[in-house]
Every structure is written in C-alpha cells, then in structure tokens.
Amino acid sequence: MGLNAYKAFRQSGFTLIEVMLVIVIISIFAGMVSLAVGGTHERQVKLAQEQLANQLSMVNLEATDQGKVLGLVVHDATATQPATYQWVEYQKNQPDRDKRWLPSASLKMQTLPGEVQLRISPLQTQLTPTAADFTQGDLPQILWWGNGEVTPVRLQLWYQNRPLGNALYLNELGRVSTQEGQGTQGQIVNESS
C-alpha cells in the first residue's frame, strides 16, 4: 500500500474526536430546545397575567368614560375546557333579572393557559350596591360602577394548587398594582388607568 493510498484510506472516515464533538453539539442543541419548550407554559402564564392587568385598566377607563356598569365573571376549568374569564355589562332596562348581565360586546372572553385558574378575593367584606337590582341574583366577582368606583379585589393566578407570580390588586379607584393598598407605593402595572 503506497503513501497516497494510505492517505486516501485514512481520510475517508471520521475520527473518534470528530464523532464525540458532533454528539456534544447535538446534546447542547437538544438541551436548549427542551429548555425553550419547557419554559413555554411559564411564558404563557406571565403573558396571561400581563394581559389581565392591561384589560383591568382598559375596563376601568371604559366604565368610567362611558358610565357603564361592567363586571368580571370567572369560569373554572372543566374536564374538557380551560378556565376563562368574561367581561359582562349590566343592562338596566332588561325586564328579566336573569338576563341583566350580558357579555360585553367590546371585550371578548379570555382563555387562561391549561390548568391555570384565576382566583379573586374581595378586599372588603361586602359590596355596597347603589341600586336594589344589584342585591338580587348572582353578581360578577368584580364590579366597575361606571362612576369611577370599583370593587377592590386581589387577583391571583394558580397552577396545581400553588400561586403563580405576583398577585394583582385592584383598588377602589380601579388602579392595578402588585401590592395591596397601593397609593404612591407599590409597582403600578399599567400607568394608563
């Protein structure tokens, strides 16, 4: 076997170091892909929380500017459907009390990421309704009265019986923050409110 034939034979395959280097590179890329895919749920939850905070501020503006009585209703997840929340508008001229809260035409129902729940806790013991209509039947969990006042609440996203991220607080003037009793303290989530 001549020298040229030996060089041609030696260069026709991969060395062990080259094969190991390819395996290491493939492993690094696989790890990066698995991290990116694994973090998708957390990103979806963070996006859902930011979207909720923005919508709370937008609803406050709409209720105050247009004098509408608006509400937020949460629908828990079922075996086939994820949890949702829906904006409803009070129809004072509706004779049927059961149909006075209708889905808002301008604000669409929002779906939460899989297995995520939205829990709302009142920050005061009792609502102070301004009309007898509000004492009958099921009320939304949050009310925007149309005069700049809002039911103060704490909103928290939950996943597998544990809270996700920071809670959102909605004060009686409709300001959204990450701290209860926010005045000048606390991080304001959306400055447009």
Secondary structure per residue as TSV (DSSP state, phi and psi in degrees):
chain	resnum	aa	ss	phi	psi
A	1	M	-	360.0	125.0
A	2	G	-	-82.3	171.6
A	3	L	H	-64.3	-39.9
A	4	N	H	-66.8	-38.7
A	5	A	H	-67.3	-38.0
A	6	Y	H	-64.6	-42.6
A	7	K	H	-63.8	-40.1
A	8	A	H	-66.7	-40.3
A	9	F	H	-66.3	-41.5
A	10	R	H	-69.4	-32.5
A	11	Q	T	-88.2	-0.3
A	12	S	T	-82.7	-14.2
A	13	G	S	-122.2	-177.8
A	14	F	-	-100.0	145.8
A	15	T	-	-81.9	164.2
A	16	L	H	-61.5	-37.9
A	17	I	H	-65.1	-41.2
A	18	E	H	-63.8	-42.1
A	19	V	H	-64.6	-44.5
A	20	M	H	-63.9	-38.5
A	21	L	H	-63.6	-41.4
A	22	V	H	-63.7	-42.0
A	23	I	H	-63.5	-41.9
A	24	V	H	-63.5	-43.6
A	25	I	H	-63.8	-43.5
A	26	I	H	-62.9	-40.1
A	27	S	H	-63.7	-41.0
A	28	I	H	-62.9	-46.4
A	29	F	H	-63.9	-39.5
A	30	A	H	-63.8	-40.4
A	31	G	H	-64.4	-40.4
A	32	M	H	-65.5	-40.1
A	33	V	H	-65.6	-42.9
A	34	S	H	-65.8	-35.2
A	35	L	H	-67.3	-40.9
A	36	A	H	-65.4	-41.9
A	37	V	H	-71.5	-39.7
A	38	G	H	-65.7	-29.9
A	39	G	T	-85.3	-2.1
A	40	T	H	-61.6	-42.8
A	41	H	H	-62.7	-43.1
A	42	E	H	-63.6	-39.9
A	43	R	H	-65.4	-39.0
A	44	Q	H	-63.8	-40.6
A	45	V	H	-65.9	-44.5
A	46	K	H	-62.1	-41.6
A	47	L	H	-64.1	-40.6
A	48	A	H	-62.5	-39.3
A	49	Q	H	-68.1	-42.4
A	50	E	H	-64.8	-40.3
A	51	Q	H	-64.0	-41.7
A	52	L	H	-61.8	-45.3
A	53	A	H	-61.5	-43.5
A	54	N	H	-64.6	-41.0
A	55	Q	H	-68.4	-35.9
A	56	L	H	-59.7	-42.3
A	57	S	H	-68.0	-40.8
A	58	M	H	-65.2	-41.6
A	59	V	H	-64.4	-39.9
A	60	N	H	-59.4	-44.7
A	61	L	H	-63.8	-45.0
A	62	E	H	-63.8	-44.6
A	63	A	H	-62.9	-43.8
A	64	T	H	-71.3	-46.9
A	65	D	H	-65.3	-38.1
A	66	Q	H	-103.3	1.0
A	67	G	T	64.6	30.2
A	68	K	-	-90.8	146.8
A	69	V	-	-95.8	113.1
A	70	L	E	-117.0	158.9
A	71	G	E	-143.1	165.2
A	72	L	E	-122.0	127.3
A	73	V	E	-119.2	131.4
A	74	V	E	-103.8	132.7
A	75	H	E	-110.9	119.8
A	76	D	-	-67.9	159.1
A	77	A	-	-67.4	150.2
A	78	T	-	-116.2	-175.5
A	79	A	S	-64.6	-25.9
A	80	T	S	-114.9	-14.8
A	81	Q	S	-125.0	140.8
A	82	P	-	-74.3	168.4
A	83	A	-	-67.4	147.9
A	84	T	E	-136.7	164.2
A	85	Y	E	-135.0	147.6
A	86	Q	E	-135.7	139.7
A	87	W	E	-90.6	132.8
A	88	V	E	-125.4	153.9
A	89	E	E	-121.6	138.1
A	90	Y	E	-80.1	128.3
A	91	Q	-	-107.6	94.9
A	92	K	T	-69.5	-22.8
A	93	N	T	-89.9	1.3
A	94	Q	-	-76.8	120.0
A	95	P	S	-69.2	-29.5
A	96	D	S	-84.8	113.2
A	97	R	G	-58.6	-31.3
A	98	D	G	-72.2	-13.7
A	99	K	G	-114.4	19.4
A	100	R	S	-78.4	-23.5
A	101	W	E	-103.7	104.3
A	102	L	E	-111.6	149.8
A	103	P	E	-55.8	138.6
A	104	S	-	-67.2	136.6
A	105	A	S	-74.4	-30.5
A	106	S	S	-92.5	-15.5
A	107	L	S	-120.3	118.3
A	108	K	-	-84.9	155.7
A	109	M	-	-63.9	139.4
A	110	Q	E	-112.6	137.4
A	111	T	E	-102.1	134.7
A	112	L	-	-87.8	154.5
A	113	P	-	-58.2	154.9
A	114	G	T	-46.4	133.1
A	115	E	T	64.6	10.8
A	116	V	E	-95.2	137.3
A	117	Q	E	-118.1	150.0
A	118	L	E	-109.5	120.0
A	119	R	E	-112.3	133.6
A	120	I	E	-118.5	127.2
A	121	S	E	-119.4	127.0
A	122	P	E	-67.6	146.5
A	123	L	S	-99.0	0.6
A	124	Q	S	-133.7	159.2
A	125	T	S	-72.6	-30.5
A	126	Q	S	-150.0	143.4
A	127	L	-	-72.5	151.8
A	128	T	-	-112.2	88.7
A	129	P	-	-65.0	147.6
A	130	T	S	-95.4	-8.8
A	131	A	S	-146.0	156.3
A	132	A	G	-62.0	-25.6
A	133	D	G	-59.0	-30.2
A	134	F	G	-83.0	-5.5
A	135	T	G	-93.9	-7.3
A	136	Q	S	-105.5	140.0
A	137	G	S	74.2	-170.6
A	138	D	-	-81.6	128.6
A	139	L	-	-100.4	150.1
A	140	P	-	-59.6	157.8
A	141	Q	S	-72.5	-23.7
A	142	I	E	-130.5	138.0
A	143	L	E	-123.7	133.3
A	144	W	E	-106.1	116.6
A	145	W	-	-79.6	-8.5
A	146	G	S	87.1	-1.2
A	147	N	S	-119.3	15.1
A	148	G	S	96.9	-5.4
A	149	E	-	-100.2	147.6
A	150	V	B	-137.7	150.9
A	151	T	-	-68.9	117.8
A	152	P	-	-72.6	129.1
A	153	V	E	-144.0	167.2
A	154	R	E	-114.2	128.6
A	155	L	E	-115.8	131.2
A	156	Q	E	-138.3	132.0
A	157	L	E	-86.1	137.6
A	158	W	E	-125.8	145.9
A	159	Y	E	-139.0	121.2
A	160	Q	T	51.0	51.8
A	161	N	T	60.8	30.5
A	162	R	E	-142.0	143.4
A	163	P	E	-69.2	146.4
A	164	L	E	-112.2	124.4
A	165	G	E	64.9	-166.1
A	166	N	E	-82.3	148.2
A	167	A	E	-72.8	153.6
A	168	L	E	-105.1	139.2
A	169	Y	E	-116.7	134.3
A	170	L	E	-114.4	116.2
A	171	N	-	-87.7	178.6
A	172	E	T	-66.9	-11.1
A	173	L	T	-103.6	4.3
A	174	G	-	87.8	8.9
A	175	R	-	-78.2	136.1
A	176	V	E	-102.8	129.3
A	177	S	E	-145.3	176.1
A	178	T	S	-102.1	7.3
A	179	Q	S	-133.3	139.1
A	180	E	T	-67.2	145.4
A	181	G	T	67.8	29.0
A	182	Q	-	-64.3	128.7
A	183	G	S	-122.3	-100.6
A	184	T	S	-88.1	-15.6
A	185	Q	S	-91.6	165.5
A	186	G	S	89.5	148.0
A	187	Q	-	-81.9	122.9
A	188	I	B	-80.2	129.4
A	189	V	S	-78.7	-37.5
A	190	N	-	-140.3	117.8
A	191	E	T	-76.0	-10.5
A	192	S	T	-77.0	-8.0
A	193	S	-	-82.1	360.0
